[in-house]
Amino acid sequence: MLMAQATGQEKVQLFPESETEFFIREVDAQITFVRGPAGTVDELILHQGGRDMPAVRKR
């Protein structure tokens, strides 16, 4: 089970649509995990409310 939690929000379960695309049942939102050249996930994009909000992985 894959979970996500935004700052100040409850944890929500992510449901797979594909290997890199997930949706959230509680709200109208999707998350895309973006793989870099090495094949590791380097970024995610939250798609919500007509906006695409990227978040780059910090190392």
PDB file of N, CA, C and O in Angstrom, chain B, residues numbered from 101:
ATOM      1  N   MET B 101       0.852  -1.166   0.000  1.00  0.00           N
ATOM      2  CA  MET B 101       0.000   0.000   0.000  1.00  0.00           C
ATOM      3  C   MET B 101       0.906   1.240   0.000  1.00  0.00           C
ATOM      4  O   MET B 101       1.822   1.354   0.814  1.00  0.00           O
ATOM      5  N   LEU B 102       0.633   2.155  -0.921  1.00  0.00           N
ATOM      6  CA  LEU B 102       1.404   3.386  -1.037  1.00  0.00           C
ATOM      7  C   LEU B 102       0.570   4.526  -0.478  1.00  0.00           C
ATOM      8  O   LEU B 102      -0.589   4.706  -0.851  1.00  0.00           O
ATOM      9  N   MET B 103       1.176   5.299   0.428  1.00  0.00           N
ATOM     10  CA  MET B 103       0.482   6.405   1.085  1.00  0.00           C
ATOM     11  C   MET B 103       1.192   7.717   0.777  1.00  0.00           C
ATOM     12  O   MET B 103       2.379   7.735   0.448  1.00  0.00           O
ATOM     13  N   ALA B 104       0.442   8.819   0.889  1.00  0.00           N
ATOM     14  CA  ALA B 104       1.008  10.159   0.724  1.00  0.00           C
ATOM     15  C   ALA B 104       0.402  11.051   1.795  1.00  0.00           C
ATOM     16  O   ALA B 104      -0.700  10.804   2.284  1.00  0.00           O
ATOM     17  N   GLN B 105       1.150  12.103   2.152  1.00  0.00           N
ATOM     18  CA  GLN B 105       0.637  13.049   3.138  1.00  0.00           C
ATOM     19  C   GLN B 105       1.180  14.429   2.825  1.00  0.00           C
ATOM     20  O   GLN B 105       2.390  14.654   2.849  1.00  0.00           O
ATOM     21  N   ALA B 106       0.280  15.345   2.532  1.00  0.00           N
ATOM     22  CA  ALA B 106       0.665  16.739   2.322  1.00  0.00           C
ATOM     23  C   ALA B 106       0.777  17.419   3.682  1.00  0.00           C
ATOM     24  O   ALA B 106       0.151  16.983   4.648  1.00  0.00           O
ATOM     25  N   THR B 107       1.552  18.457   3.760  1.00  0.00           N
ATOM     26  CA  THR B 107       1.752  19.191   5.004  1.00  0.00           C
ATOM     27  C   THR B 107       0.409  19.621   5.589  1.00  0.00           C
ATOM     28  O   THR B 107      -0.392  20.274   4.919  1.00  0.00           O
ATOM     29  N   GLY B 108       0.175  19.250   6.838  1.00  0.00           N
ATOM     30  CA  GLY B 108      -1.044  19.634   7.533  1.00  0.00           C
ATOM     31  C   GLY B 108      -2.279  18.836   7.142  1.00  0.00           C
ATOM     32  O   GLY B 108      -3.386  19.178   7.557  1.00  0.00           O
ATOM     33  N   GLN B 109      -2.111  17.781   6.352  1.00  0.00           N
ATOM     34  CA  GLN B 109      -3.240  16.977   5.879  1.00  0.00           C
ATOM     35  C   GLN B 109      -3.147  15.550   6.418  1.00  0.00           C
ATOM     36  O   GLN B 109      -2.100  15.120   6.902  1.00  0.00           O
ATOM     37  N   GLU B 110      -4.256  14.830   6.324  1.00  0.00           N
ATOM     38  CA  GLU B 110      -4.285  13.418   6.696  1.00  0.00           C
ATOM     39  C   GLU B 110      -3.554  12.589   5.637  1.00  0.00           C
ATOM     40  O   GLU B 110      -3.425  13.014   4.488  1.00  0.00           O
ATOM     41  N   LYS B 111      -3.084  11.421   6.026  1.00  0.00           N
ATOM     42  CA  LYS B 111      -2.514  10.484   5.057  1.00  0.00           C
ATOM     43  C   LYS B 111      -3.630   9.965   4.159  1.00  0.00           C
ATOM     44  O   LYS B 111      -4.759   9.757   4.603  1.00  0.00           O
ATOM     45  N   VAL B 112      -3.288   9.760   2.880  1.00  0.00           N
ATOM     46  CA  VAL B 112      -4.236   9.185   1.925  1.00  0.00           C
ATOM     47  C   VAL B 112      -3.545   8.065   1.162  1.00  0.00           C
ATOM     48  O   VAL B 112      -2.332   8.092   0.952  1.00  0.00           O
ATOM     49  N   GLN B 113      -4.328   7.093   0.756  1.00  0.00           N
ATOM     50  CA  GLN B 113      -3.788   5.991  -0.031  1.00  0.00           C
ATOM     51  C   GLN B 113      -3.750   6.383  -1.501  1.00  0.00           C
ATOM     52  O   GLN B 113      -4.673   7.019  -2.009  1.00  0.00           O
ATOM     53  N   LEU B 114      -2.663   5.993  -2.185  1.00  0.00           N
ATOM     54  CA  LEU B 114      -2.530   6.200  -3.620  1.00  0.00           C
ATOM     55  C   LEU B 114      -2.902   4.904  -4.324  1.00  0.00           C
ATOM     56  O   LEU B 114      -2.431   3.830  -3.950  1.00  0.00           O
ATOM     57  N   PHE B 115      -3.749   5.008  -5.347  1.00  0.00           N
ATOM     58  CA  PHE B 115      -4.212   3.846  -6.094  1.00  0.00           C
ATOM     59  C   PHE B 115      -3.597   3.871  -7.488  1.00  0.00           C
ATOM     60  O   PHE B 115      -3.666   4.894  -8.169  1.00  0.00           O
ATOM     61  N   PRO B 116      -2.995   2.764  -7.926  1.00  0.00           N
ATOM     62  CA  PRO B 116      -2.283   2.760  -9.211  1.00  0.00           C
ATOM     63  C   PRO B 116      -3.218   2.776 -10.415  1.00  0.00           C
ATOM     64  O   PRO B 116      -4.255   2.112 -10.439  1.00  0.00           O
ATOM     65  N   GLU B 117      -2.812   3.560 -11.414  1.00  0.00           N
ATOM     66  CA  GLU B 117      -3.431   3.519 -12.742  1.00  0.00           C
ATOM     67  C   GLU B 117      -2.445   2.884 -13.724  1.00  0.00           C
ATOM     68  O   GLU B 117      -2.837   2.279 -14.722  1.00  0.00           O
ATOM     69  N   SER B 118      -1.155   3.038 -13.414  1.00  0.00           N
ATOM     70  CA  SER B 118      -0.071   2.426 -14.184  1.00  0.00           C
ATOM     71  C   SER B 118       1.125   2.326 -13.243  1.00  0.00           C
ATOM     72  O   SER B 118       0.994   2.562 -12.042  1.00  0.00           O
ATOM     73  N   GLU B 119       2.278   1.981 -13.778  1.00  0.00           N
ATOM     74  CA  GLU B 119       3.484   1.857 -12.954  1.00  0.00           C
ATOM     75  C   GLU B 119       3.908   3.203 -12.353  1.00  0.00           C
ATOM     76  O   GLU B 119       4.516   3.233 -11.283  1.00  0.00           O
ATOM     77  N   THR B 120       3.596   4.306 -13.026  1.00  0.00           N
ATOM     78  CA  THR B 120       4.039   5.628 -12.568  1.00  0.00           C
ATOM     79  C   THR B 120       2.900   6.604 -12.292  1.00  0.00           C
ATOM     80  O   THR B 120       3.148   7.712 -11.818  1.00  0.00           O
ATOM     81  N   GLU B 121       1.666   6.221 -12.577  1.00  0.00           N
ATOM     82  CA  GLU B 121       0.505   7.102 -12.402  1.00  0.00           C
ATOM     83  C   GLU B 121      -0.395   6.563 -11.289  1.00  0.00           C
ATOM     84  O   GLU B 121      -0.739   5.381 -11.269  1.00  0.00           O
ATOM     85  N   PHE B 122      -0.769   7.452 -10.362  1.00  0.00           N
ATOM     86  CA  PHE B 122      -1.609   7.074  -9.232  1.00  0.00           C
ATOM     87  C   PHE B 122      -2.701   8.117  -9.042  1.00  0.00           C
ATOM     88  O   PHE B 122      -2.547   9.268  -9.452  1.00  0.00           O
ATOM     89  N   PHE B 123      -3.808   7.712  -8.417  1.00  0.00           N
ATOM     90  CA  PHE B 123      -4.861   8.672  -8.106  1.00  0.00           C
ATOM     91  C   PHE B 123      -5.228   8.573  -6.637  1.00  0.00           C
ATOM     92  O   PHE B 123      -4.940   7.582  -5.966  1.00  0.00           O
ATOM     93  N   ILE B 124      -5.872   9.628  -6.157  1.00  0.00           N
ATOM     94  CA  ILE B 124      -6.304   9.725  -4.766  1.00  0.00           C
ATOM     95  C   ILE B 124      -7.830   9.723  -4.772  1.00  0.00           C
ATOM     96  O   ILE B 124      -8.437  10.542  -5.462  1.00  0.00           O
ATOM     97  N   ARG B 125      -8.451   8.842  -4.035  1.00  0.00           N
ATOM     98  CA  ARG B 125      -9.919   8.742  -4.028  1.00  0.00           C
ATOM     99  C   ARG B 125     -10.580   9.896  -3.282  1.00  0.00           C
ATOM    100  O   ARG B 125     -11.659  10.344  -3.667  1.00  0.00           O
ATOM    101  N   GLU B 126      -9.944  10.377  -2.224  1.00  0.00           N
ATOM    102  CA  GLU B 126     -10.580  11.383  -1.369  1.00  0.00           C
ATOM    103  C   GLU B 126     -10.703  12.751  -2.032  1.00  0.00           C
ATOM    104  O   GLU B 126     -11.584  13.535  -1.677  1.00  0.00           O
ATOM    105  N   VAL B 127      -9.838  13.040  -2.980  1.00  0.00           N
ATOM    106  CA  VAL B 127      -9.870  14.323  -3.692  1.00  0.00           C
ATOM    107  C   VAL B 127      -9.641  14.056  -5.178  1.00  0.00           C
ATOM    108  O   VAL B 127      -9.175  12.981  -5.555  1.00  0.00           O
ATOM    109  N   ASP B 128      -9.965  15.022  -6.008  1.00  0.00           N
ATOM    110  CA  ASP B 128      -9.746  14.883  -7.451  1.00  0.00           C
ATOM    111  C   ASP B 128      -8.302  15.250  -7.749  1.00  0.00           C
ATOM    112  O   ASP B 128      -8.003  16.390  -8.105  1.00  0.00           O
ATOM    113  N   ALA B 129      -7.407  14.279  -7.601  1.00  0.00           N
ATOM    114  CA  ALA B 129      -5.980  14.526  -7.801  1.00  0.00           C
ATOM    115  C   ALA B 129      -5.298  13.256  -8.289  1.00  0.00           C
ATOM    116  O   ALA B 129      -5.714  12.141  -7.975  1.00  0.00           O
ATOM    117  N   GLN B 130      -4.243  13.456  -9.064  1.00  0.00           N
ATOM    118  CA  GLN B 130      -3.411  12.361  -9.544  1.00  0.00           C
ATOM    119  C   GLN B 130      -1.956  12.708  -9.267  1.00  0.00           C
ATOM    120  O   GLN B 130      -1.592  13.879  -9.160  1.00  0.00           O
ATOM    121  N   ILE B 131      -1.131  11.676  -9.152  1.00  0.00           N
ATOM    122  CA  ILE B 131       0.307  11.857  -8.953  1.00  0.00           C
ATOM    123  C   ILE B 131       1.034  11.042 -10.012  1.00  0.00           C
ATOM    124  O   ILE B 131       0.721   9.875 -10.248  1.00  0.00           O
ATOM    125  N   THR B 132       2.016  11.686 -10.649  1.00  0.00           N
ATOM    126  CA  THR B 132       2.884  11.024 -11.615  1.00  0.00           C
ATOM    127  C   THR B 132       4.291  10.984 -11.040  1.00  0.00           C
ATOM    128  O   THR B 132       4.826  12.020 -10.647  1.00  0.00           O
ATOM    129  N   PHE B 133       4.898   9.801 -10.987  1.00  0.00           N
ATOM    130  CA  PHE B 133       6.290   9.666 -10.583  1.00  0.00           C
ATOM    131  C   PHE B 133       7.141   9.670 -11.846  1.00  0.00           C
ATOM    132  O   PHE B 133       6.862   8.930 -12.789  1.00  0.00           O
ATOM    133  N   VAL B 134       8.188  10.512 -11.864  1.00  0.00           N
ATOM    134  CA  VAL B 134       9.030  10.688 -13.044  1.00  0.00           C
ATOM    135  C   VAL B 134      10.398  10.074 -12.776  1.00  0.00           C
ATOM    136  O   VAL B 134      11.077  10.440 -11.816  1.00  0.00           O
ATOM    137  N   ARG B 135      10.795   9.140 -13.630  1.00  0.00           N
ATOM    138  CA  ARG B 135      12.105   8.496 -13.489  1.00  0.00           C
ATOM    139  C   ARG B 135      13.168   9.293 -14.232  1.00  0.00           C
ATOM    140  O   ARG B 135      12.925   9.826 -15.314  1.00  0.00           O
ATOM    141  N   GLY B 136      14.349   9.364 -13.630  1.00  0.00           N
ATOM    142  CA  GLY B 136      15.489  10.021 -14.254  1.00  0.00           C
ATOM    143  C   GLY B 136      16.268   9.043 -15.113  1.00  0.00           C
ATOM    144  O   GLY B 136      15.850   7.898 -15.286  1.00  0.00           O
ATOM    145  N   PRO B 137      17.407   9.486 -15.658  1.00  0.00           N
ATOM    146  CA  PRO B 137      18.225   8.651 -16.541  1.00  0.00           C
ATOM    147  C   PRO B 137      18.695   7.341 -15.897  1.00  0.00           C
ATOM    148  O   PRO B 137      18.862   6.335 -16.587  1.00  0.00           O
ATOM    149  N   ALA B 138      18.908   7.354 -14.579  1.00  0.00           N
ATOM    150  CA  ALA B 138      19.372   6.151 -13.881  1.00  0.00           C
ATOM    151  C   ALA B 138      18.226   5.189 -13.555  1.00  0.00           C
ATOM    152  O   ALA B 138      18.462   4.091 -13.050  1.00  0.00           O
ATOM    153  N   GLY B 139      16.989   5.600 -13.843  1.00  0.00           N
ATOM    154  CA  GLY B 139      15.845   4.742 -13.576  1.00  0.00           C
ATOM    155  C   GLY B 139      15.217   4.939 -12.215  1.00  0.00           C
ATOM    156  O   GLY B 139      14.209   4.306 -11.903  1.00  0.00           O
ATOM    157  N   THR B 140      15.795   5.810 -11.393  1.00  0.00           N
ATOM    158  CA  THR B 140      15.229   6.088 -10.079  1.00  0.00           C
ATOM    159  C   THR B 140      14.218   7.228 -10.187  1.00  0.00           C
ATOM    160  O   THR B 140      14.298   8.058 -11.092  1.00  0.00           O
ATOM    161  N   VAL B 141      13.276   7.258  -9.263  1.00  0.00           N
ATOM    162  CA  VAL B 141      12.292   8.335  -9.256  1.00  0.00           C
ATOM    163  C   VAL B 141      12.968   9.596  -8.731  1.00  0.00           C
ATOM    164  O   VAL B 141      13.435   9.638  -7.592  1.00  0.00           O
ATOM    165  N   ASP B 142      13.012  10.623  -9.581  1.00  0.00           N
ATOM    166  CA  ASP B 142      13.668  11.884  -9.237  1.00  0.00           C
ATOM    167  C   ASP B 142      12.677  13.012  -9.000  1.00  0.00           C
ATOM    168  O   ASP B 142      13.048  14.070  -8.491  1.00  0.00           O
ATOM    169  N   GLU B 143      11.425  12.795  -9.364  1.00  0.00           N
ATOM    170  CA  GLU B 143      10.439  13.874  -9.303  1.00  0.00           C
ATOM    171  C   GLU B 143       9.047  13.268  -9.234  1.00  0.00           C
ATOM    172  O   GLU B 143       8.811  12.157  -9.707  1.00  0.00           O
ATOM    173  N   LEU B 144       8.129  14.023  -8.634  1.00  0.00           N
ATOM    174  CA  LEU B 144       6.724  13.677  -8.760  1.00  0.00           C
ATOM    175  C   LEU B 144       5.982  14.923  -9.192  1.00  0.00           C
ATOM    176  O   LEU B 144       6.419  16.046  -8.938  1.00  0.00           O
ATOM    177  N   ILE B 145       4.861  14.713  -9.843  1.00  0.00           N
ATOM    178  CA  ILE B 145       4.020  15.822 -10.273  1.00  0.00           C
ATOM    179  C   ILE B 145       2.625  15.575  -9.726  1.00  0.00           C
ATOM    180  O   ILE B 145       2.007  14.547 -10.003  1.00  0.00           O
ATOM    181  N   LEU B 146       2.134  16.535  -8.941  1.00  0.00           N
ATOM    182  CA  LEU B 146       0.771  16.479  -8.424  1.00  0.00           C
ATOM    183  C   LEU B 146      -0.122  17.210  -9.412  1.00  0.00           C
ATOM    184  O   LEU B 146       0.093  18.388  -9.698  1.00  0.00           O
ATOM    185  N   HIS B 147      -1.118  16.516  -9.930  1.00  0.00           N
ATOM    186  CA  HIS B 147      -2.081  17.091 -10.872  1.00  0.00           C
ATOM    187  C   HIS B 147      -3.384  17.309 -10.100  1.00  0.00           C
ATOM    188  O   HIS B 147      -4.059  16.350  -9.725  1.00  0.00           O
ATOM    189  N   GLN B 148      -3.728  18.577  -9.866  1.00  0.00           N
ATOM    190  CA  GLN B 148      -4.929  18.861  -9.078  1.00  0.00           C
ATOM    191  C   GLN B 148      -5.469  20.238  -9.443  1.00  0.00           C
ATOM    192  O   GLN B 148      -4.708  21.195  -9.586  1.00  0.00           O
ATOM    193  N   GLY B 149      -6.766  20.330  -9.590  1.00  0.00           N
ATOM    194  CA  GLY B 149      -7.402  21.615  -9.856  1.00  0.00           C
ATOM    195  C   GLY B 149      -6.931  22.283 -11.141  1.00  0.00           C
ATOM    196  O   GLY B 149      -6.861  23.509 -11.214  1.00  0.00           O
ATOM    197  N   GLY B 150      -6.610  21.484 -12.150  1.00  0.00           N
ATOM    198  CA  GLY B 150      -6.141  22.035 -13.414  1.00  0.00           C
ATOM    199  C   GLY B 150      -4.698  22.501 -13.402  1.00  0.00           C
ATOM    200  O   GLY B 150      -4.230  23.105 -14.367  1.00  0.00           O
ATOM    201  N   ARG B 151      -3.994  22.227 -12.321  1.00  0.00           N
ATOM    202  CA  ARG B 151      -2.591  22.633 -12.198  1.00  0.00           C
ATOM    203  C   ARG B 151      -1.704  21.409 -12.097  1.00  0.00           C
ATOM    204  O   ARG B 151      -2.127  20.354 -11.624  1.00  0.00           O
ATOM    205  N   ASP B 152      -0.460  21.563 -12.552  1.00  0.00           N
ATOM    206  CA  ASP B 152       0.570  20.534 -12.419  1.00  0.00           C
ATOM    207  C   ASP B 152       1.661  21.091 -11.522  1.00  0.00           C
ATOM    208  O   ASP B 152       2.335  22.055 -11.883  1.00  0.00           O
ATOM    209  N   MET B 153       1.838  20.488 -10.353  1.00  0.00           N
ATOM    210  CA  MET B 153       2.781  20.997  -9.358  1.00  0.00           C
ATOM    211  C   MET B 153       3.915  19.997  -9.168  1.00  0.00           C
ATOM    212  O   MET B 153       3.736  18.979  -8.500  1.00  0.00           O
ATOM    213  N   PRO B 154       5.097  20.281  -9.755  1.00  0.00           N
ATOM    214  CA  PRO B 154       6.226  19.357  -9.638  1.00  0.00           C
ATOM    215  C   PRO B 154       6.917  19.471  -8.283  1.00  0.00           C
ATOM    216  O   PRO B 154       6.922  20.530  -7.654  1.00  0.00           O
ATOM    217  N   ALA B 155       7.492  18.369  -7.856  1.00  0.00           N
ATOM    218  CA  ALA B 155       8.309  18.326  -6.643  1.00  0.00           C
ATOM    219  C   ALA B 155       9.537  17.482  -6.967  1.00  0.00           C
ATOM    220  O   ALA B 155       9.423  16.291  -7.254  1.00  0.00           O
ATOM    221  N   VAL B 156      10.705  18.104  -6.919  1.00  0.00           N
ATOM    222  CA  VAL B 156      11.956  17.424  -7.253  1.00  0.00           C
ATOM    223  C   VAL B 156      12.524  16.775  -6.001  1.00  0.00           C
ATOM    224  O   VAL B 156      12.517  17.377  -4.927  1.00  0.00           O
ATOM    225  N   ARG B 157      13.009  15.562  -6.136  1.00  0.00           N
ATOM    226  CA  ARG B 157      13.589  14.820  -5.014  1.00  0.00           C
ATOM    227  C   ARG B 157      14.866  15.494  -4.534  1.00  0.00           C
ATOM    228  O   ARG B 157      15.735  15.848  -5.331  1.00  0.00           O
ATOM    229  N   LYS B 158      14.965  15.664  -3.220  1.00  0.00           N
ATOM    230  CA  LYS B 158      16.190  16.199  -2.619  1.00  0.00           C
ATOM    231  C   LYS B 158      17.039  15.040  -2.149  1.00  0.00           C
ATOM    232  O   LYS B 158      16.529  14.043  -1.638  1.00  0.00           O
ATOM    233  N   ARG B 159      18.328  15.180  -2.324  1.00  0.00           N
ATOM    234  CA  ARG B 159      19.245  14.117  -1.893  1.00  0.00           C
ATOM    235  C   ARG B 159      20.151  14.621  -0.813  1.00  0.00           C
ATOM    236  O   ARG B 159      20.995  13.876  -0.317  1.00  0.00           O
TER     237      ARG B 159
END
